[in-house]
């Protein structure tokens, strides 16, 4: 980087990222069946060019949303996305307002329920005949229709059968249904009008002028690609968060790219990304007295006065019983009995006061009382008679 220069280095980095972005793009998915611009056997390129040569304007609904729009004729082919009830309601209103709808080999539950038709298994009949003389521009017999799925119409159907098989079954291949000011054309697989059909079985192309009967010269013909290909990724959703904006919009992609580029620039420049971290050094060592004060404060906040009272009580018993060889865990009554003897050097008044002090410490006193009792326990025997003073002095000498 230092040899080639900073500007040249960043230009090279930009080109590498641009090439990586191009290589990482997903290839275009192949066109499914009945693609309007498809030039394969099952595409509709020939039909689209034929309509344009006749002076009609041809377009598609797109993959953002389904809307017939200002079209006069709408082709609907079998797709990967089913119709919703709301879309069928809008489609029905569009037909009743004067639009022409061509349902070509469509097997959709909502459409079949609304327009009262179904698809049946194919047959071996290689020809269809006109059941009604409603196609004057077409031959009376349409050939090249072997093994195609035909229409199923109930007995009370309002649709008029135009082309059907010969014989007892008479399964329809083409029917028309009037709705309001518009028309619904029901076509079986015999009339998919694909590139192969229009090339090999030109007889089936004779139904196209009939479909255009209600379309004015230079009118709009539209193909439904919303249900044919399915909605585009993210087309029906809306941006609800900053993350979706960054991942699903070109401006978000540009922002992420600029952010990465700026980060790389700062990294290559050796810039510090944030303040320097402070080094933690060893401070002054704690004293033992600070630990005692801290533990006392914790016990005070926790309300642990009973342990302090027991500690003062045990220290008092140890100090009084050390000269007589008495254990500190001796019961209060036994301790007072031994201290009442002449050998203890305590007067009866001191023994009585000691009994009150022991009872008060054992009664879990409050904080102020505990402080006062601790002072009395420390000073007990220091201000007594000579024997008591001697006992206290001996205790201090031992400590």
Secondary structure, 3 states (H helix, E strand, C coil): CCCCCHHHHHHHHHHHHHHHHHHCCCCCCCCCCCCCCCCCCCCCHHHHHHHHHCCCEEEECCCCCCCCCCCCEEEEECCCCCCCHHHHHHHHHHHHCCCEEEEECCCCHHHHHHHCCEEEEECCCCEEEECCCCCCCCCCEEECCCCCEEEECCCCCCCEEEEECCCCCCCEEEEEEEECCEEEEEECHHHCCCHHHHHHCHHHHHHHHHHCCCCCCCCEEEECCHHHHCCCCCCCCCCCCHHHHHHHCHHHHHHHHHHHHHHHHHHHHCCCCCCCCCCCCCCCCCCHHHHHHHHHHHHHHHCCHHHHHHHHHHHHHHHHHCCCCCCCCCCHHHHHHHHCCHHHCCCHHHHHHHHHHHHHHHCCCCHHHHHHHHHHHHHCCCCCCHHHHHHHHHHHHHC
